[in-house]
């Protein structure tokens, strides 16, 4: 009976994780293009505001039309994503809802309200408001989307690095003690900067790809060339910023989530002066044998680079998977406990909490032993940071799936380097060559980069989320303790419903976008008059 119960719970966890991953992956197909096109359309309309040329107005309306199609799809998937916290992860919502819910509430009340208000002015206010007010509305629409991303990423960053909270044993909930710590944690700042700049890359790649498609079809050549120039400049700046913020993010991961870094690098046994793996053979379909392998076969590394990225010291110490499992001494001289020691402290925290709750229940309304209660609270405060480890059955349970993290990280970084080279080449040819349209191979490659940009972006999120496994909240709550009391069959059915729904939405969006691109910009009477003259 017990084994059957455990199997049922495991199935519920697996299906709930799969459903949430499905929703998040589809949602992130729409969000980055929204953030990226917001910058593009803002720049294009700024050109119109400064020049008052009808061409720029038509170009701005064209990019805003594509933005609007994508924006609507992103809203629909985002709403479903937030509901899943209550339906599939109710224990998580109860445990930390007072903290996690705050940034999401601000996002809905402030950022999304601002975004949805100004988007209406942007689409319908061309002849109703002044050019300056309309330009401000366009930028504020993009700013609202970016602020919305900020609060969502603050919530996500808190899951990676819980800070600014304390546990209340009377309510059995974590409660916020510092909103500033939650909203401005270094992980949140770096995650926001890296995520938003990566979204700008997708917007830039999309813009350049659309422009190159027009050149291949010998259509809308002025729109194509100007869009390619703007997209390439935005893309180059965003790619360089993404590389810089990615470096900062890697440092934060090394300090706050060393197991994630070890999985990203397939680093089984750490040490000083660690090299960064350039290539290595990590079987993508099988968990690494980290207990018996010194390192992956065929590994070629950049000397000392991992130590520098992780510690800002070429000779710094970086722990591997086995070091984290067995315990190690950090660069600051702090002794980091082994996982087994953390598991013991976690079980002690559970026992102390149970004793406290029973004591408070038995003495309710009667004389309470204040000294005993104070002692239990003190013990609970000391062991609560390891509470999540009390749910862990084996140290190996906290090791994420190394191959997926290793390869997704390399896809993300490799594509980032490719984008920098691509935008540099495109800008060089745009400004140095008088016949940029005579490079069809580059135009085709630009179109091919659009899906590759999405793959790179999704790979980054895979590393961010699966690298944290098994934790829903780092060190505080594993997935199997965060799940709702829900039948796995119910989640499986909704998984396939969502799969069909989201796939249909994606097909519809791609179809509409392609039709709008084939249709091209709507030329105003002023533009047609200028062209005829």
C-alpha positions in Angstrom: 0.0 0.0 0.0 2.8 2.4 0.9 4.6 1.6 -2.3 1.4 2.3 -4.3 1.0 5.6 -2.5 4.6 6.7 -3.2 4.2 5.7 -6.9 1.0 7.7 -7.2 2.6 10.8 -5.6 5.6 10.4 -7.8 3.4 10.3 -10.9 1.5 13.4 -9.7 4.8 15.3 -9.2 6.1 14.2 -12.6 2.9 15.2 -14.5 2.6 18.5 -12.6 6.2 19.4 -13.4 5.7 18.4 -17.0 2.5 20.6 -17.3 4.2 23.6 -15.7 7.3 23.2 -17.9 5.0 22.9 -21.0 3.2 26.1 -20.1 6.4 28.0 -19.2 8.1 26.9 -22.5 5.2 28.0 -24.6 4.8 31.3 -22.6 8.4 32.1 -23.2 7.9 31.7 -27.0 5.7 34.8 -26.9 7.3 37.0 -24.1 10.8 37.7 -25.5 9.4 38.8 -28.9 7.1 41.2 -27.1 10.0 42.7 -25.1 12.3 42.8 -28.2 9.8 44.3 -30.6 8.9 46.9 -28.0 12.4 48.4 -28.4 12.3 48.1 -32.2 8.9 49.8 -32.6 9.9 52.5 -30.1 13.1 53.4 -32.0 11.2 53.4 -35.4 8.5 55.7 -34.1 11.2 57.9 -32.6 12.6 58.3 -36.1 9.2 59.3 -37.3 8.8 61.9 -34.5 12.1 63.4 -35.3 11.8 63.4 -39.1 8.0 63.6 -39.6 8.5 61.4 -42.7 5.6 59.2 -43.6 7.9 56.3 -44.3 8.8 56.0 -40.6 5.2 56.3 -39.6 4.2 53.4 -41.8 7.2 51.4 -40.6 6.2 52.0 -37.0 2.7 50.9 -37.6 3.9 47.8 -39.3 6.1 46.7 -36.4 3.4 47.6 -33.9 1.0 45.4 -35.8 3.3 42.4 -35.4 3.9 43.3 -31.7 0.1 43.3 -31.1 -0.4 39.8 -32.5 2.4 38.4 -30.3 1.3 40.4 -27.2 -2.1 38.9 -27.1 -0.8 35.3 -27.2 1.7 36.0 -24.4 -1.1 37.3 -22.1 -3.2 34.2 -22.5 -0.4 31.7 -21.6 0.8 33.9 -18.8 -2.5 33.8 -17.0 -2.7 30.0 -17.2 0.9 29.8 -15.8 0.0 31.8 -12.7 -3.2 29.7 -12.0 -1.1 26.5 -12.0 0.6 27.6 -8.8 -2.8 27.3 -7.0 -4.1 24.2 -8.8 -1.0 22.0 -9.0 1.3 23.5 -6.3 -1.0 24.4 -3.5 1.5 23.4 -0.7 4.0 25.7 -2.3 1.5 28.5 -2.5 0.5 28.0 1.2 4.0 27.7 2.4 5.5 30.9 0.7 2.4 32.6 -0.8 2.9 35.7 1.5 6.3 36.3 -0.2 5.9 34.9 -3.7 2.5 36.5 -4.2 3.6 40.0 -3.5 5.7 40.6 -6.7 3.0 38.8 -8.8 0.3 41.1 -7.4 2.3 44.2 -8.1 2.9 42.9 -11.7 -0.8 42.5 -12.2 -2.0 45.7 -10.6 0.7 48.1 -11.7 2.8 46.8 -14.6 0.1 45.0 -16.6 -2.4 47.8 -16.0 0.1 50.3 -17.4 1.0 48.1 -20.3 -2.6 47.4 -21.3 -3.6 51.1 -20.9 -1.0 52.5 -23.2 -1.2 49.7 -25.8 -4.7 50.9 -26.6 -3.4 54.5 -27.2 -0.6 53.1 -29.3 -2.9 51.2 -31.6 -5.9 53.5 -31.8 -4.5 56.9 -31.0 -2.6 57.9 -34.2 -5.3 60.4 -35.2 -6.6 61.2 -31.7 -3.5 62.3 -29.7 -0.4 64.4 -30.5 2.7 62.7 -32.0 4.6 63.3 -28.8 1.9 61.7 -26.6 1.7 58.8 -29.0 5.4 58.3 -29.0 5.3 58.3 -25.2 2.5 55.7 -25.2 4.6 53.5 -27.5 7.6 53.6 -25.2 5.4 53.3 -22.1 3.9 50.1 -23.6 7.3 48.6 -23.9 8.3 49.9 -20.4 5.2 48.3 -18.9 6.0 45.0 -20.5 9.6 45.3 -19.1 8.3 46.2 -15.6 6.0 43.3 -15.8 9.0 41.1 -16.6 10.9 42.6 -13.7 8.3 41.6 -11.0 7.9 38.1 -12.5 11.6 37.6 -12.5 11.8 38.9 -8.9 9.5 36.1 -7.9 11.5 33.6 -9.9 14.8 34.9 -8.4 13.4 34.4 -4.9 12.8 30.8 -5.7 16.5 30.5 -6.7 17.8 32.5 -3.7 15.2 32.9 -0.9 15.9 36.0 1.1 14.0 38.6 3.2 11.7 36.2 5.0 11.3 34.3 8.3 9.3 31.2 9.2 6.4 31.6 11.6 5.8 28.3 13.3 2.3 29.4 14.5 1.0 29.9 11.0 3.3 27.3 9.3 4.2 29.9 6.7 7.2 31.9 5.6 6.5 35.6 6.0 8.2 38.5 4.4 10.5 40.6 6.6 12.1 42.8 4.0 10.4 43.7 0.7 13.6 45.5 -0.4 15.7 42.3 0.1 13.2 40.3 -2.1 12.8 43.0 -4.8 16.5 44.0 -5.0 18.4 40.8 -4.4 21.5 40.5 -6.5 20.1 37.3 -8.1 16.9 39.2 -9.1 18.9 42.1 -10.6 21.2 39.9 -12.7 18.4 37.6 -13.8 16.3 40.6 -15.0 19.2 42.2 -16.9 20.2 38.9 -18.5 16.7 37.8 -19.4 15.6 41.2 -20.8 18.8 41.6 -22.9 18.3 38.1 -24.3 14.7 39.0 -25.2 16.1 42.1 -27.1 18.3 39.7 -29.1 15.2 37.7 -30.2 13.4 40.9 -31.2 16.5 42.0 -33.1 17.0 38.6 -34.9 13.3 38.6 -35.8 13.6 42.2 -37.2 16.7 41.4 -39.3 15.2 38.1 -40.5 12.0 39.9 -41.7 14.0 42.5 -43.4 16.1 39.9 -45.2 13.0 38.0 -46.3 11.8 41.2 -48.0 15.2 41.6 -49.7 15.0 38.0 -51.0 11.6 38.8 -52.4 12.8 42.1 -53.8 10.1 43.9 -51.8 9.9 46.9 -49.4 13.6 47.5 -49.8 13.8 50.7 -47.9 11.8 49.2 -45.0 14.0 46.1 -45.1 17.3 48.0 -45.1 16.4 50.4 -42.3 14.9 47.6 -40.2 18.0 45.5 -40.7 20.2 48.4 -39.6 18.1 49.1 -36.5 17.8 45.4 -35.6 21.5 44.8 -36.0 22.5 47.7 -33.8 20.0 46.7 -31.1 21.1 43.0 -31.5 24.8 43.8 -31.2 24.3 46.0 -28.1 22.0 43.4 -26.5 24.3 40.5 -27.3 27.2 42.2 -25.6 25.1 43.1 -22.6 23.8 39.6 -22.4 27.4 38.3 -22.3 28.3 40.7 -19.5 25.1 40.0 -17.5 25.6 36.3 -18.1 29.0 36.6 -16.5 27.5 38.2 -13.4 24.8 35.5 -13.3 27.4 32.8 -13.4 29.1 34.4 -10.4 25.8 34.5 -8.5 25.0 30.9 -9.3 28.5 29.9 -8.0 27.8 31.6 -4.8 24.2 30.8 -4.2 23.6 27.5 -6.2 26.9 25.7 -6.5 25.2 22.4 -7.5 23.7 24.1 -10.5 27.1 25.3 -11.6 28.6 21.9 -11.1 25.8 20.4 -13.3 26.3 23.1 -16.0 30.0 22.2 -16.2 29.7 18.5 -15.5 32.3 19.1 -12.8 32.3 16.0 -10.6 35.4 16.8 -8.5 36.2 20.4 -7.9 39.4 22.1 -6.7 41.4 25.2 -7.3 42.3 26.7 -10.7 39.5 24.9 -12.4 39.2 25.0 -16.2 36.1 25.9 -18.2 34.9 23.0 -20.3 34.9 24.0 -23.9 33.9 20.5 -25.2 33.3 17.2 -23.5 31.4 14.0 -24.1 28.5 13.9 -21.7 25.9 11.3 -22.7 22.8 13.4 -23.3 20.4 10.5 -22.4 21.9 9.2 -19.2 22.7 10.7 -15.8 26.4 11.2 -15.4 28.3 8.6 -13.3 29.7 11.4 -11.1 30.5 9.1 -8.3 33.0 7.0 -10.3 34.2 9.3 -13.1 37.0 11.9 -12.4 35.6 14.0 -15.3 33.7 13.5 -18.6 35.7 11.8 -21.4 37.2 13.9 -24.2 37.0 17.0 -22.0 39.0 20.0 -23.3 38.9 23.1 -21.1 40.1 26.7 -21.0 42.7 26.8 -18.2 41.6 28.5 -14.9 38.6 30.2 -16.6 35.9 28.5 -14.5 37.6 29.5 -11.3 37.7 33.1 -12.6 34.1 33.1 -13.6 32.9 31.5 -10.3 35.2 33.3 -7.9 36.8 36.2 -9.8 40.1 34.6 -8.9 42.0 32.4 -11.4 43.1 30.2 -8.5 39.8 30.2 -6.7 38.2 27.0 -5.4 35.1 25.6 -7.3 33.3 22.6 -5.7 32.2 19.7 -7.9 29.2 17.5 -7.5 31.0 15.1 -5.1 32.4 17.9 -3.0 28.9 19.4 -2.5 27.5 16.0 -1.5 30.4 15.2 0.9 31.0 18.8 2.2 33.8 21.2 1.5 35.5 24.4 2.6 34.7 27.5 0.6 37.0 30.2 -0.6 36.1 32.3 2.5 37.1 29.4 4.8 33.5 28.6 5.7 32.9 24.9 6.1 29.9 23.8 4.0 28.0 20.8 5.5 27.6 17.6 3.6 24.2 16.7 2.3 23.8 14.0 4.9 24.5 16.5 7.7 21.9 18.9 6.1 19.4 16.0 6.0 19.9 15.4 9.7 19.4 19.1 10.5 16.3 19.1 8.3 14.8 16.2 10.1 15.7 17.9 13.4 13.9 21.0 12.2 10.8 18.9 11.4 10.9 17.2 14.8 11.3 20.5 16.6 8.4 22.1 14.7 6.2 19.1 15.5 7.1 19.4 19.2 6.4 23.1 19.2 3.1 22.7 17.5 2.0 19.9 19.9 3.1 22.0 22.9 1.2 25.1 21.7 -1.9 23.0 21.1 -1.8 21.2 24.4 -1.2 24.5 26.4 -3.7 26.6 24.5 -5.6 28.8 26.9 -3.6 27.3 29.9 -0.3 28.1 31.5 2.5 27.9 28.9 6.2 27.0 29.6 7.7 30.2 28.3 11.3 28.9 28.6 10.5 25.7 26.7 8.8 27.6 24.0 11.7 30.0 23.7 14.2 27.1 23.5 12.2 25.4 20.8 11.9 28.6 18.8 15.7 29.1 19.1 16.4 25.5 17.9 13.9 26.0 15.0 15.6 29.2 14.0 19.0 27.4 13.8 17.7 24.4 11.8 15.0 25.9 9.6 17.5 26.9 6.8 17.9 23.1 6.3 14.2 22.3 6.6 13.8 21.2 3.0 16.5 18.6 3.4 14.3 16.8 5.9 12.2 15.6 2.9 15.3 14.2 1.0 15.7 10.4 1.2 19.1 10.2 -0.5 21.9 12.7 -1.2 21.7 11.8 -4.9 18.2 13.2 -4.9 19.6 16.8 -4.9 21.8 16.2 -8.0 20.0 17.6 -11.1 20.1 15.8 -14.5 23.6 16.8 -15.5 23.5 16.1 -19.3 20.6 18.4 -20.0 22.2 21.3 -18.0 25.6 20.8 -19.6 24.4 20.8 -23.2 21.7 23.5 -22.8 24.3 25.8 -21.3 26.6 25.3 -24.2 23.8 25.9 -26.7 23.0 29.2 -25.0 26.6 30.4 -24.9 27.5 29.1 -28.3 24.5 30.8 -29.9 25.3 34.0 -28.0 28.8 34.1 -29.6 27.3 33.5 -33.0 24.8 36.4 -32.6 27.7 38.8 -31.8 29.5 37.7 -35.0 26.3 37.8 -37.1 25.3 41.3 -36.0 28.9 42.6 -36.5 29.0 41.2 -40.0 25.5 42.5 -40.9 26.4 46.0 -39.7 29.6 46.0 -41.6 28.0 44.9 -44.9 25.0 47.3 -44.4 27.2 50.4 -43.9 30.3 49.4 -46.1 28.6 47.7 -49.0 26.4 49.7 -51.4 24.6 46.5 -52.4 23.6 44.7 -49.2 20.8 43.1 -51.1 23.4 41.2 -53.1 24.2 38.8 -50.2 21.4 36.2 -50.5 23.3 33.6 -48.4 23.4 36.1 -45.5 19.7 36.8 -45.9 18.8 33.1 -45.7 21.1 32.6 -42.7 19.3 35.5 -41.0 15.9 33.8 -41.4 17.4 30.5 -40.1 18.6 32.4 -37.0 15.0 33.2 -35.9 14.2 29.7 -34.6 17.8 29.2 -33.4 17.4 32.4 -31.2 14.4 30.8 -29.6 16.2 27.6 -29.0 19.1 29.5 -27.3 16.6 31.4 -25.1 14.7 28.3 -24.1 18.0 26.6 -23.3 18.8 29.3 -20.9 15.6 28.8 -19.0 16.1 25.0 -18.9 19.4 25.6 -17.2 17.9 28.1 -14.8 15.0 25.9 -13.7 16.3 22.3 -14.1 19.6 23.3 -12.6 17.7 24.1 -9.4 16.1 20.7 -9.2 14.8 19.1 -7.0 14.0 22.4 -5.3 10.9 24.5 -6.0 12.5 26.9 -3.5 16.3 26.4 -3.1 17.0 24.3 0.0 13.6 25.1 1.5 11.0 23.0 -0.4 11.5 20.1 -2.8 9.0 19.4 -5.6 7.4 16.4 -3.9 6.6 18.5 -0.8 5.2 21.4 -2.8 2.6 19.4 -4.8 -1.2 19.6 -4.5 -3.3 16.6 -3.4 -4.3 15.9 -6.9 -4.7 12.8 -9.0 -2.0 12.2 -11.6 -4.6 11.2 -14.2 -6.3 14.6 -13.9 -3.0 16.4 -14.5 -2.2 14.1 -17.4 -5.5 14.9 -19.1 -5.0 18.7 -18.7 -1.4 18.3 -19.9 -2.6 17.0 -23.2 -5.4 19.6 -23.4 -2.8 22.4 -22.8 -0.5 20.8 -25.3 -3.2 20.9 -28.0 -4.3 24.4 -27.0 -0.9 26.0 -26.9 0.3 24.3 -30.1 -2.8 25.6 -31.8 -2.2 29.1 -30.5 1.4 28.9 -31.7 0.3 27.7 -35.1 -2.3 30.5 -35.3 0.2 33.1 -34.3 2.9 32.0 -36.8 0.2 31.9 -39.5 -1.0 35.5 -38.6 2.5 36.8 -38.4 3.5 35.3 -41.7 0.3 36.8 -43.4 1.0 40.2 -41.9 4.6 40.1 -43.1 3.6 39.0 -46.6 1.0 41.8 -46.6 3.7 44.3 -45.6 3.3 47.8 -44.3 0.2 49.8 -45.1 1.3 52.9 -47.0 -0.4 56.1 -45.9 -1.7 58.6 -48.4 1.1 61.0 -47.5 3.7 58.3 -48.2 2.1 57.5 -51.6 2.0 61.1 -52.5 5.6 61.6 -51.6 6.6 58.5 -53.6 4.6 59.7 -56.7 6.3 63.0 -56.6 
